[in-house]
Every structure is written in structure tokens, then in C-alpha cells.
Amino acid sequence: MNNQQLDNILKQSIGDTNIPGVVACVANDQGMIYEGAFGQRSLDSDVEMTTDSVFWIASMTKAVTSVAAMQLVEQGKLELDKPLKSVLPQLNEIGVMEGVDNDGQPIVREPKNPITLRHLLTHTAGFTYHFFNEDTIKYIQAKNLPDITECKNDALMTALAFDPGELWEYGINTDWVGKAIEAVTGQSLRDYFQENIFSPLGMKDTDFVIQSEARERLVAMHARAEEQKLVTMPFEIPQEPEFFMAGGGLYSTAGDYMKLLQMILHGGTLNGKQILKNETIEEMGKNQIGDLNVGALVSTNPALTNDYEAFPEMDKKWGLGFLITTEDAATGRRAGSLSWAGLANTYFWIDPVSKITGVVLTQILPFADQKVLNLVDQFEAKIYEEASEKLVSEGN
């Protein structure tokens, strides 16, 4: 792997109107093949970005939660297609929103189908995010519910946008998966993750709670201001939450998260520690939404997120926790690759065909920052270009 060329791509992205700092890692089935850190942790200080810098990884938490849920499916403690209200009776209070009345109060009816774990893992249960759905904003305002990032239990009690199983729409589904994990294990999500995923994989820097030592390596949040200039902004997920946010509460490092990605790339096992069975990993990477497609995410809150659609010309599916590409991508990523991202412009992919996995971390709002997306595409394309040249030179 030509590290110099990859370094240059990352270096060229740094600047006060571009990206303050970035960490990127790439691994294949043999191990780590690239690791780089450039820029600053914060535009307000001269502290350089390092490979062990700590980021809020937001919705990259969902992959961890999905792995945890599938461990419990393997053990028979959770079932993919059994109504989850037997485990989470509060789901009985959730209805489908059909609009608002003359007083602005939500009109809600009973769902036609019960919510299952499969629905939640595939974002087909009907739960949405308010920053992608106007009706959910209306419901939250009418019921005076807290924002999901406040990590208060009431934040989960939004209405469904459609009947379970009928559509794909991105939302707070994975936070409910976290509640199910806690209900059947009797543990907090933090303790369950620590015992069953982080400790076995050696993920020492991944946690819902920022330890004092990790805080010294924490990357500041940045926001795009006028004329694309970046400014630092105060931001932190609640450190004493009512619930640990299974859909977006984790902090981590690129190297730590890469251990999770390598475990998935290796079929459920890393360094002799089996986290999931190979057949479970294969199932997680298969289309679980049938004829439904993953659509574009249209922003209702420009401060938090831009509009976003990965691979807009391609039909995309969802597995048990991941976006799935159905065709080879222009970057070189092969059909059947898994990926997702985090709100503060953190991105990862797992390519089981080429045996390549990568992660690119920044800390910028709003999501789908065009400069970061361009960087991720350039970086990924160079990885595949290098990999293909290596295969040619080896005569494969």
C-alpha cells in the first residue's frame, strides 16, 4: 500500500474551510494496511490529530448494537420475528401517526402489524428521526417530548410514520433494540457491550462514557458557518443518561472501531475471539427488506444534516444493521459491501468480496458534508486502485 499517496489525499483535505482534522484506517483480511492522522483535534488549539484521537461516532454505534442483538438471537434470548412487545411492553403504547387535527394534535391509530426485532434492525418498524421527518417533528412538539440526543426515555415514545414492515425509513429503531438487549439480559447496555464485545475484541477506547484519560484525546465538534468556514461548537452526549443511546451514543477511536469491522470482515472472529458465528455474519449482510429500497434522507434540520443519499444511481438494500450496495461502486467497492456513517461525518465500509474494510473519522456538523464526502470517495478510490495494482503485480 502506497502510504504516501493516501497521506497526501488526507493532508490536502485539511484547512479552516475544509476539514480541521481527520483519522483514517484501512485493513484487509491479513490486518491493518493503513493508518493516518492529519490536521488538528480542534481549530481552537494547536493540538495535532493523532491516530488514538477520540470521536463521537454517532450512528456507527448501530453496528455495535446490531452485533449485540444477534449474539442474543444466537442464544435464543431474542427472536427476529416474534412481536417484541412481549419483551418491551411499552411498545403497546406506540401507534401510527396519520396527521394532525385542527388543534395540531396528532391523529394516531393502532399499527396493523406488531413490531419485531427484524423491523427495528432494518429500519422498517416505522420509527423515524425528527431531522428527516416533518410529522415526527409535529408529534414531538405536540407531546413535548425530548430530543433523542438527550437520552431520556420519553424521547423513544414517538409515533410510527407507517405500519411495521411497509416501508424503509431511517430512525430511532436501534435505540429500541438497545432497550430489548437490556430487557432480556438484565444488564445496562454499557455493561453488556463491555463484557461481550469491547473486552473480547480489545476495544479499550470505546464507551458511552468519556473517561478522563480519553477526554484528553477528545476531538472538538465543528460546525460549518458562513462561507463554509468552520467554527468549534460545544457538544457532548449526556454522560449520566436515562438510557444509553444504542443508535448513536458511543465514543471511539479509528483503531478501536476497526477491530469491530475486522471481526465482521473475518466472519465473526478476531484474534481467536468469536463474537458471532460465521452464518450470523452472512445473514447480517443479506438483503432483509425484500423489494423495499433504501431511499434518500431528506433533511428537515439543515444545522444537523444535509440531504444525503449514498450511491444515488444504485438500488440499495438494508441487512441486519448495515446499508448494502447491490452493484460495484465507482470507488471500487464491490457489490454486497456493507457500510454506514455517523452524524458528525464519520464513515465506514466493509467489503467482503475484496476483503477490505475502512473507516474515516472527522467531527463536523451538519452530516453529509460535501468536502468530507469528497475526501472519503477519493480515499476509498485510491485504496482500491492500490489493491488492484498489487494484484496485477503479483500476477493474480
Rosetta blueprint (number, residue, H / E / L):
1 M L
2 N L
3 N H
4 Q H
5 Q H
6 L H
7 D H
8 N H
9 I H
10 L H
11 K H
12 Q L
13 S L
14 I E
15 G L
16 D L
17 T L
18 N L
19 I E
20 P L
21 G E
22 V E
23 V E
24 A E
25 C E
26 V E
27 A E
28 N E
29 D L
30 Q L
31 G E
32 M E
33 I E
34 Y E
35 E E
36 G E
37 A E
38 F E
39 G E
40 Q E
41 R L
42 S L
43 L L
44 D L
45 S L
46 D L
47 V L
48 E E
49 M L
50 T L
51 T L
52 D L
53 S L
54 V E
55 F E
56 W E
57 I L
58 A H
59 S H
60 M H
61 T H
62 K H
63 A H
64 V H
65 T H
66 S H
67 V H
68 A H
69 A H
70 M H
71 Q H
72 L H
73 V H
74 E H
75 Q L
76 G L
77 K L
78 L L
79 E L
80 L L
81 D L
82 K L
83 P E
84 L H
85 K H
86 S H
87 V L
88 L L
89 P H
90 Q H
91 L H
92 N H
93 E H
94 I L
95 G L
96 V E
97 M E
98 E E
99 G E
100 V E
101 D L
102 N L
103 D L
104 G L
105 Q L
106 P E
107 I E
108 V E
109 R E
110 E L
111 P L
112 K L
113 N L
114 P L
115 I L
116 T E
117 L H
118 R H
119 H H
120 L H
121 L H
122 T H
123 H L
124 T L
125 A L
126 G L
127 F L
128 T L
129 Y L
130 H H
131 F H
132 F H
133 N L
134 E H
135 D H
136 T H
137 I H
138 K H
139 Y H
140 I H
141 Q H
142 A H
143 K H
144 N L
145 L L
146 P L
147 D L
148 I H
149 T H
150 E H
151 C L
152 K L
153 N H
154 D H
155 A H
156 L H
157 M L
158 T L
159 A L
160 L E
161 A L
162 F L
163 D L
164 P L
165 G L
166 E L
167 L L
168 W L
169 E L
170 Y L
171 G L
172 I L
173 N H
174 T H
175 D H
176 W H
177 V H
178 G H
179 K H
180 A H
181 I H
182 E H
183 A H
184 V H
185 T H
186 G L
187 Q L
188 S L
189 L H
190 R H
191 D H
192 Y H
193 F H
194 Q H
195 E H
196 N H
197 I H
198 F H
199 S H
200 P H
201 L H
202 G L
203 M L
204 K L
205 D L
206 T L
207 D E
208 F L
209 V L
210 I L
211 Q L
212 S H
213 E H
214 A H
215 R H
216 E L
217 R L
218 L E
219 V L
220 A L
221 M E
222 H E
223 A E
224 R E
225 A L
226 E H
227 E H
228 Q H
229 K L
230 L E
231 V E
232 T E
233 M E
234 P L
235 F L
236 E L
237 I L
238 P L
239 Q L
240 E L
241 P L
242 E L
243 F L
244 F L
245 M L
246 A L
247 G L
248 G L
249 G L
250 L L
251 Y E
252 S E
253 T L
254 A H
255 G H
256 D H
257 Y H
258 M H
259 K H
260 L H
261 L H
262 Q H
263 M H
264 I H
265 L H
266 H L
267 G L
268 G L
269 T E
270 L E
271 N L
272 G L
273 K E
274 Q E
275 I L
276 L L
277 K L
278 N H
279 E H
280 T H
281 I H
282 E H
283 E H
284 M H
285 G L
286 K L
287 N L
288 Q L
289 I L
290 G L
291 D L
292 L L
293 N L
294 V L
295 G L
296 A L
297 L E
298 V L
299 S L
300 T L
301 N L
302 P L
303 A L
304 L L
305 T E
306 N L
307 D L
308 Y E
309 E L
310 A L
311 F L
312 P L
313 E L
314 M L
315 D L
316 K E
317 K E
318 W E
319 G L
320 L L
321 G L
322 F L
323 L E
324 I E
325 T E
326 T L
327 E L
328 D L
329 A L
330 A L
331 T L
332 G L
333 R L
334 R L
335 A L
336 G L
337 S L
338 L E
339 S E
340 W E
341 A E
342 G E
343 L L
344 A L
345 N L
346 T E
347 Y E
348 F E
349 W E
350 I E
351 D E
352 P L
353 V L
354 S L
355 K L
356 I E
357 T E
358 G E
359 V E
360 V E
361 L E
362 T L
363 Q L
364 I E
365 L E
366 P L
367 F E
368 A L
369 D L
370 Q H
371 K H
372 V H
373 L H
374 N H
375 L H
376 V H
377 D H
378 Q H
379 F H
380 E H
381 A H
382 K H
383 I H
384 Y H
385 E H
386 E H
387 A H
388 S H
389 E H
390 K H
391 L H
392 V H
393 S H
394 E L
395 G L
396 N L
